[in-house]
Amino acid sequence: MLLSVIVFIACLLIGVPIAFSLGAASIAFLVVLGGIPFEVVAQRMFNGLDSFPFMAIPFFILAGELMNTGGITRRLVTFSETLVGHMKGGLAHVNIITSMFFAGITGSAIADTSAIGSMLIPAMEKEGYDSDFSAAVTASASVMGPIIPPSIPFVIFSLLSGTSVAALFLAGVIPGVLLAAGLMLVTYIIARKRNYPKKPGLPNIRAIARAFVPAIIPLMMPLIILGGILGGIVTATEASGIAVIYGLIIGFLVYRNISLKQLLNIFLSTAKTVGIVFLVIACSNVFNWMLTVAQVPQTITSFVSQNFASRALLLLAINVVLLFFGTFMEGTAAMIITVPILMQMTGIFGIPPVMLGAIVVLNLMIGLITPPVGLCLFVACGIAKITLEKLVKAIWPFLIVEVVVLFLVTYIDPISLFLPRLFGYIR
């Protein structure tokens, strides 16, 4: 087992992709263990993907690509600008609110950073905002993407833990809103300090209604998905298929700005993303099997029961470990490795799986904006044309706020459990 850990860390340090790092560590374990054929690796990889609910992942990714290409970003930006553009640092607040709306459509932080950043970072720079600040707002706001439903990480957590997808989706709503409020507070403080511009005048009802009408169609998508799941009409997998159909109708028949050539590019982009995600899932399943054979979960559970006297202390330790994992490991792989172990550990203290799901996903998504492998950081750097070091310095105030929200979610149960209880998913 020690050799596997060394191989895994060494691969990460030299820049080997996470999926191959996990696979190499698993093969090293088989070599040391001996007596087990290497065909087990292929079998475990296949078994890791042989689950019908996993179909929701490519469908949600495809739906997000369709809606992103379908011209929804400009409509959401216009609506957000009408609502909050009059505040100090208006475009920065527009960036955050747009990300909150966009999160309910794509469920992806990377898509959020790319789509909104491509439009708003240049616009913010033109209005006199600092490049590093513009990129920091965009990257930090994109963390809401996988928190506010629909959410691909919540789908994966559901499959790993047997928890209701609908309950997890509901658990992410209030944390997502808290993230938006916290980011807007930091933005307002910085904007006043640096005297960033704002849109003159308060919006009236007529202006809000005029901006809302074009935004109705994209905003209906999360309502259709969540409403169908909560109403018991469709499963999460079926809802993802409906989201794809809705995206096709919007792009081809309503907005008419998706051509057949663009559709091919959308399918290719989706296939690449799905291929990466599923390869990580497959290799992570092999690594998880290795941990099970080595009885790591049982060892950790025994250690927790003997050394952690309180629920609060255990949750603190979980947060510290997951924040560390998020700084160098892709979220899907981290979940597949840690969730089975965490379920056993938290079960000792009666921590609800829905609450654990909110904590795990929020933890690992914060990792998307922490160096050294925060993917949203690299996307934002590319758009703003600044160095990673400059962006990291600018993003710290936003990162601190997100960690504060994480600890609120961790220690104030109703933040994640109120809506699932209200809808009867938990007692």
N, C-alpha and C positions, 0 to 999 in steps of 0.2 A: 504493500500500500504506500509506503514511503517513497519508493521509486516512482510510482504513478504520480504522486504529488509533485515530485521534483521535475518529472518530464512535463507535466502540465504547466508549471510555473515557468520553466525554461522556454517552452514554446511561446507562451504569452510574451515573455521578455524580448524574444527575437522577432516578434511581429507575426507569428503564425495565426491565421484566423481562428476564432474561438471554437468553431465546429471541429476543425482538424486537431486543435490542441486537446480537446476532449477525447477524440478518437485515438490519438497517439497515447494518451495517458491510460486509456482502457486496454490498448494492445500491450503496453508495458506490464500492466497488471496480469494479463493472461500469460505472458512469457514467464513471469516470476512464479505464478501460481502453478502452471503446468497441468497437463492432463485434460485441458478443456480445448476443443478444436476451435480454430479461428472462425469457422462458419457461424459461431455464436454471435459474432459482431454483426454480421449481416442480418441474422435472425432478429436480434434485439433492435436494430435500426428499423427493420420493417415493422415489427410489433409496436414500436414507438409511434408510428404513423398510421397504423391500422385502426383508426377510430373515426366513425362517421361524423361526430361533432366537429372534428378538425376541418371539415369542409367549410365551416363558417369563416375560417381565417382567409383563404383565398377570395371568397365572395366579398367579405368586408373590405379587403385590400382593393379589389376590382371596383367596388362601388365608390370608394374614396377617389380612385384615379378618374373614374367617369365624372364624378361631381366636380372634381378639381379642374379637369379639362373643360367641363361644360360651362365655364364662365361664372361660377358662383362667387368667386373671391371678391370681385369688384362690387357686387350687390351687397355682400355682407359688410365690406368696408364702408360703403356709402351709408348703410343703416347705422353702423357703429359710430361713424363720424357725426351723424345727426344726434345720437344719444349723448355722447361724451366729448365731442370735439371742442366744446366750449370750456372745458376744464384746462387748468394750467398744464402744459405739456400734452395738448389735445391729441396729436397723432400717436403718441406713445400709449395713451389710454385706448385709442381706437385699435391699436395693435393688440392689446390685451383682450378687449371685448370681442374683436373679430376672431381671435384664437379660441375664445370660449365657445362662440357659435360654431366655428369650424371644427372644433373637437367633436361635436355631436354629429358630424358628417363623415369624417375620415377615421377617427379613432387612432390616429397615428401622429406622433410628435414630429417625426421626420418630414412627413407630408405637410404638416402645419408650418414648420420652419421654412421649408422650401417655397410653398405657395404664397404665404403671407409675407415672408421676408423679401421675396423677389419683387413684390409690389410696394411694400411699405418702407423697407430700409432705404432705397433710393429716394423715396418721397420725403422721408424724415430728414435725410442728409440735405436735400434741397431746401428744406424749411429752416435749416440752421441747427439741427440736432447733431451731436457728436456721433461719429461712425460707431465707436465702441459701445456707446449707450444704446444706439438703435439696434445693434446686433444683440446686445445683452437682453433688451426687452423682448425681442423676437424669440430668442432661444429659450429664455426662462418661461415665457407665456406658453410655449409649445408643450411644456410638461402637462398641461391640462388635457392634451389630446387623448392620451390613454386613460385618463381618470374619468372624464365625463363620458357617459355612454353615447354610442356603442364603443366598446373597448376590446381590442384583440388580446391584450394581456389578461383582462378579466375572463375572457373565454378560455385561455390556456389555464389559468388558475382553477377555473371551474372543472375542467377535465382532470386536473391533477388531484383535486381535493374532493370531488363529488358534490361541490356546493352549487346551488342554483345560480344560473347565469343572471336571471332577472334580479335576484337579491343582490348580487355583486354589482350589477349596473346601477341599482338604486343606491347602494352604499357609496358610489363614487360621486354622486351629484353634489352633496353638501361640501365635501372636501374640495371639489373642483371650483365651486363658487367661492370658498374661503381663499383658495389660491389666487383667484382673480382679484378679490378684494385686497389681499395682502400686497400683491404686485402693484396694484393701482395706488396704494398708500405710499409705497417706496417711490414709485414714479412721480407722484405729486410732490413729495419732499425734494427729490433731486431736481425736478422741473422748476420749482420755486427758487432753489439755490442757484441754478444756472440760467434762470430767466428764459426758459424755453417758451415758444409762442403758443397761442391758443386761438381757436376760432371765435370771432366776436359774436356776442349775442347769445341768448338762451333759445333753445329750439321751442317752437310752438307745436300744438297738437297736429296742425295741418302738415307741417314739415315732417314730423315723425311718421304720420300716416303715409305720406307720399314716399318716404324712404322705405317704409315697412312693406309696402305692396310688392315691389320686386324681390324682396328677401323672403317672402312667404314660402315660395316653392322650395328653396334649399333648406329652410328651417323646418319644413314638414317632414323631412327624411328621418331625423332622430325621433320625432313624435310617432311616425308610422312604425319604426323598428321597436321602440320601447313600448308603445301602446299595444302592438300585436303580441309581444312576449308577455307583458303584464296581464293582458286580457286572456291569456291562455289560448289564443287563436293560433299562434305559430310558435315553433321552437326557435332557438337562436340561429340554428343552421338555416331554417326556412326563412327567417327574417332577413338573413344576409342575402339570400337569393332574391327576395322581394326588393331589397335595397339596390341590387344590380339592375333589375328590371326598371325600377324607378329612375335610376341614373341614366339608363339608355333612353327612356322616354323623354326625360328632361333634355338630354343632349341632342337627340335627333328630331324630336317633334315640337318641343316647346322653345328652347333657345336656338336650336338648329345651328350650332357652332361646333359640332363634332362630325368630321368627315370619315369616310371609310378608311382613308390612309391614317388619320389620327387614331381611329379605333384599333388598327393593327398595332400602332405604337403603344397604345394603352395596354393591349393584351401582352405585348412583349415586356413592358415595364412591370406589369403585374406578375408575369411568369418569373422574371428575375428576382423580384422581392420574395415571392412565395418559395422559390427554390432555396434562397438563402435561409429563410425562416425554417423551412421543413428540414433542411440539412442540419441546422442547429438542434432542432427537436430530436431528430433521429440519433445524432451523436450524443446528445445529452442523455437520451434514454439508455444508451450503452454505459455511459459513465455512472448513471444512477443505479444500474444493475450491478456495476462493480462495487459501489458503496454498500449495496444491500448484501452482496456476497461477503464483503469484509466486515459486515455487521456494524457499520458506522452509525446508522440511525439508532440501533439499540444501545450502543455505547454512549452516544450523546444524550439520549433520553435518560439513561441511568445517571449520568453525570449531572444533568439538570435537576433531577428529583432529589439528589443528595446535596447539591451545592446552592440551589436557588430557593430561598425561603419565601420569596414574595413574587406575586404576579408582576408588580411594577418593575422589579429588578430584572426579571426575565425579559419583559418587553423592551427595556432599555438595552439589554445585551443584544436582542434581536435587531433593533434599529442600528446599533453600532456595526454589527456584522454585515447587515444588508447594505448599509451605506458604503461600507468598505468594498463589498462585492460589486456594487454599482459603479465604482470608480474604474474598474478594469474589465468587467465582464458584461456581455450582452444580456439584456433583461430576460429573454426567453430561456436561455441556457441557465441563468442563475435561478430562475423559478423552478425549472425541472429538477435541478439538483437539490435545492433547499426546501421546497414546499413539503415533500413527503416527510422530511425530518422535522420541520417546524410544526406540522400537524400533530405529530406525536408529542413534541415538547409542550405545545400550548394546550393540548388536551388535558394534561395533568392539572392545569389551573383553570380549566373550564372557559378558555377564551374562545368566543364564537368564530367559526371559520370565515364568516362573512367579514367580520372585523379584521381578522388576520389578512384576508385578501386585500382589503383597502390599505392596510399597513405595508404589505409586501409590494404591491403595485406602485404605490406612491414612493416608497423607498427607492425602488429600482428605476423608476422614471426620473427621479432627481439625478440619478447616475448619468442620464443623457446630457446633463449640462455640467458635469464635473470632469476635470481632467483625470487621467490622460486620454481616455477613449470615449469621452462624451460626444456622441455622433452629432447631436444638434449644434454643438460648438463648431465643429468643422464645417457644417452646412452654412451656418451664419457667417463664419469667417470668409468663406468663399464668396458669399453674396456681397458682404460689406467690404471685401478686399482689405482685411486687416489681419494682423498676426494673431495666433492663438494666445500668446502671452498678454496682448493688449485686451483681448476679449475677456480672458479669465480675471483680470484686475477689475474690469467694469461689472462683471456679473455677480461679484460677491454679495452685494446688498440684497439682490434678488434671491440668491441661493440661501442666504440666512433666513429670509422670510419663508421660503418653502420648507426648510427644516423645522422652523417654528410651527408651521401648519401640520407637518408630519407628527410632531410630538403632541399637538392638540388632538389629532385623530387617534393617536396611540392611547392617550390617557383620559379622554372624554368620550366614552362609549357612544352616546347618542349621535355624535357627529356622523358616524358611519352606520349606526344601527337604527336611527329614528325612522327613516323611510322604509327599510325592509320590514320593520315591525309594523309600521302604519299599513302596509299592504299585506300583512299577514304571512310573510315568509319566515319570520322567526318570532319567538315569544319574548 
